Amino acid sequence: MTADPGSEATSAPPLVEVWDPFVRLFHWTLVAAYAVSYLTGDELKGLHVAAGYLVLGLIGVRLVWGVVGPRLARFTSFVRPPREVLDYLGAMLAGRAPRYLGHNPAAGTMIVLLLALLTLTALTGIAAEGEGILAKAFEEVHEALADLSLGLVALHVAGVAASSLYHGENLVKAMLTGRKRAR
């Protein structure tokens, strides 16, 4: 007996839009701007500074979009209290974490941490532009924050990979297309 081509057994679950075009464009432009800024440093100072300002500008626009954008782009849809984040991480380690259509509580926390740390990194970079001992101190803090940001980026990528495997979905593809399976 063959399955009916339109039956549930042979059709893929329906896809729904999760991340709007602005969120996706913001995400990948931020990835590129941060990478350019991190990799250029003192060697290509003008490009480094321009990429840093782009990071800061992108974050500013994303903060506004996090308040007025579509439901799943809003911070209220994914920023959760610490207890919920810890409960989610514990459930994931125990093999029983629920799947979220948008960002899960751990991902929401990572977004907040990355936005805050990248903002501080950019601001200390601006403060380091002057002369004197204070500018030099800001430069040291800027470099330390940039390295810490890289560590968070690595943790973010590991979390995306783990969540993709755990829930059987390609989250990188979803951040490119904006779509995930509905269930």
C-alpha positions as CSV (number, residue, x, y, z in Angstrom):
1,M,0.0,0.0,0.0
2,T,1.4,3.4,-0.9
3,A,0.8,6.6,1.0
4,D,-1.4,9.3,-0.6
5,P,1.0,12.1,-1.8
6,G,-1.1,14.7,0.1
7,S,-1.2,12.7,3.3
8,E,0.5,13.8,6.5
9,A,2.9,10.9,6.3
10,T,4.5,12.1,3.1
11,S,4.4,15.8,3.5
12,A,6.9,17.9,5.4
13,P,5.6,19.9,8.3
14,P,4.5,23.4,7.2
15,L,6.9,26.2,7.5
16,V,6.1,29.5,9.2
17,E,7.9,32.9,9.1
18,V,9.7,33.3,12.4
19,W,12.3,36.0,11.8
20,D,11.4,39.0,9.6
21,P,13.7,40.3,6.9
22,F,15.1,43.1,9.1
23,V,16.1,40.7,11.9
24,R,17.9,38.5,9.4
25,L,19.6,41.4,7.7
26,F,20.6,42.8,11.1
27,H,22.0,39.5,12.2
28,W,24.1,38.7,9.2
29,T,25.3,42.3,8.8
30,L,26.3,42.4,12.5
31,V,28.2,39.1,12.0
32,A,30.1,40.6,9.0
33,A,30.7,44.0,10.7
34,Y,32.0,42.4,13.9
35,A,34.2,40.0,11.9
36,V,35.7,42.9,9.8
37,S,36.2,44.9,13.0
38,Y,37.8,42.1,14.9
39,L,40.1,41.0,12.1
40,T,41.3,44.4,11.0
41,G,42.3,46.0,14.3
42,D,45.4,48.3,14.0
43,E,46.3,47.0,10.6
44,L,43.4,48.7,8.8
45,K,42.4,51.3,11.3
46,G,39.9,53.2,9.1
47,L,38.1,50.0,8.2
48,H,38.2,48.8,11.8
49,V,36.7,52.1,13.0
50,A,34.0,52.1,10.3
51,A,33.0,48.6,11.1
52,G,32.8,49.4,14.8
53,Y,30.5,52.4,14.1
54,L,28.4,50.1,11.9
55,V,28.1,47.6,14.8
56,L,27.0,50.4,17.1
57,G,24.5,51.8,14.6
58,L,23.0,48.3,13.9
59,I,22.6,47.7,17.6
60,G,20.8,51.1,18.0
61,V,18.3,50.2,15.2
62,R,17.9,46.7,16.6
63,L,17.0,48.1,20.0
64,V,14.2,50.1,18.5
65,W,13.0,47.1,16.4
66,G,13.1,45.0,19.6
67,V,10.3,47.3,20.9
68,V,8.2,48.1,17.8
69,G,9.0,45.2,15.4
70,P,6.9,42.1,14.8
71,R,6.0,39.8,17.8
72,L,9.0,37.4,17.5
73,A,11.5,40.3,17.0
74,R,10.4,42.0,20.2
75,F,12.5,41.5,23.3
76,T,9.4,40.6,25.3
77,S,9.0,37.5,23.2
78,F,12.4,36.0,24.1
79,V,14.0,37.8,27.1
80,R,13.3,35.6,30.1
81,P,14.0,35.8,33.8
82,P,17.2,34.0,35.0
83,R,15.1,31.1,36.6
84,E,13.5,30.3,33.3
85,V,16.9,30.3,31.5
86,L,18.4,28.0,34.1
87,D,15.3,25.7,34.0
88,Y,15.6,25.6,30.2
89,L,19.3,24.7,30.3
90,G,18.7,22.1,32.9
91,A,15.9,20.6,30.8
92,M,18.2,20.6,27.8
93,L,20.9,18.7,29.7
94,A,18.3,16.2,30.9
95,G,17.0,15.7,27.4
96,R,13.6,17.2,27.8
97,A,13.9,20.9,26.7
98,P,10.9,22.2,24.9
99,R,11.2,23.5,21.3
100,Y,10.5,27.2,20.8
101,L,9.3,28.7,17.6
102,G,11.4,31.8,18.1
103,H,14.4,32.1,20.4
104,N,14.6,29.8,23.5
105,P,15.4,31.4,26.9
106,A,19.1,30.6,26.6
107,A,19.2,32.2,23.1
108,G,17.4,35.2,24.4
109,T,20.0,35.7,27.2
110,M,22.8,35.3,24.6
111,I,21.2,38.0,22.5
112,V,21.1,40.4,25.4
113,L,24.7,39.6,26.4
114,L,26.0,40.0,22.9
115,L,24.2,43.3,22.3
116,A,25.4,44.7,25.6
117,L,29.0,43.5,25.2
118,L,29.3,44.6,21.6
119,T,27.9,48.0,22.6
120,L,30.5,48.3,25.3
121,T,33.2,47.2,22.9
122,A,32.3,49.8,20.4
123,L,31.9,52.6,23.0
124,T,35.3,51.8,24.5
125,G,36.8,51.8,21.0
126,I,35.5,55.3,20.5
127,A,36.8,56.4,23.9
128,A,40.2,54.9,22.9
129,E,40.6,57.3,20.0
130,G,42.0,60.1,22.0
131,E,45.5,60.6,23.3
132,G,47.0,60.1,26.8
133,I,46.8,57.6,29.6
134,L,42.9,57.5,29.7
135,A,42.7,56.7,26.0
136,K,45.3,53.9,26.4
137,A,43.3,52.5,29.3
138,F,40.2,52.5,27.2
139,E,42.1,50.7,24.4
140,E,43.1,47.9,26.8
141,V,39.5,47.5,28.0
142,H,38.3,47.6,24.3
143,E,40.7,44.8,23.3
144,A,39.7,42.7,26.3
145,L,36.0,43.2,25.5
146,A,36.6,42.3,21.9
147,D,38.2,39.1,23.0
148,L,35.4,38.4,25.4
149,S,32.9,39.1,22.6
150,L,34.6,36.5,20.5
151,G,34.2,34.0,23.3
152,L,30.5,34.7,23.5
153,V,30.2,34.4,19.7
154,A,31.8,30.9,19.9
155,L,29.4,30.0,22.7
156,H,26.5,31.3,20.6
157,V,27.6,29.2,17.6
158,A,27.9,26.1,19.9
159,G,24.4,26.8,21.3
160,V,23.0,27.1,17.7
161,A,24.7,23.8,16.8
162,A,23.5,22.0,19.9
163,S,19.9,23.3,19.6
164,S,19.8,22.4,15.9
165,L,20.9,18.9,16.6
166,Y,18.7,18.5,19.7
167,H,15.5,19.7,17.9
168,G,16.4,18.3,14.5
169,E,16.3,21.6,12.6
170,N,18.8,23.8,10.8
171,L,18.8,27.1,12.7
172,V,21.4,28.7,10.4
173,K,19.1,28.0,7.5
174,A,16.2,29.4,9.4
175,M,18.1,32.6,10.1
176,L,18.8,32.8,6.4
177,T,15.2,32.1,5.2
178,G,13.3,33.4,8.2
179,R,11.3,30.2,8.3
180,K,11.0,27.2,10.6
181,R,8.7,24.2,10.8
182,A,5.5,25.1,12.6
183,R,5.7,22.1,14.9
